[in-house]
Amino acid sequence: MNKHQQEGNKDQLKGELKRVYGKATGNEKKEAEGNMDKAKGKLQETWGDAKEAFKDKK
């Protein structure tokens, strides 16, 4: 697992926690921030996956 995959996983977890907190408290802004963090994390993880796949091909 490379640093991009780790960061992506961390951001996805952070986003999920924010989203759940926002939903539980009725805070739509926090919920939206959580969704954005999750999307950012997924993108970062995908980038890490691509780098790993490319590295394995060499």
Buried (B, 14 or more C-beta within 10 A) or exposed (E): EBEBBEBBBBBBEBBBBBBEBBEEEEBEEBBEBBBBBBEBBBBBBEBBBEBBEEEEEE
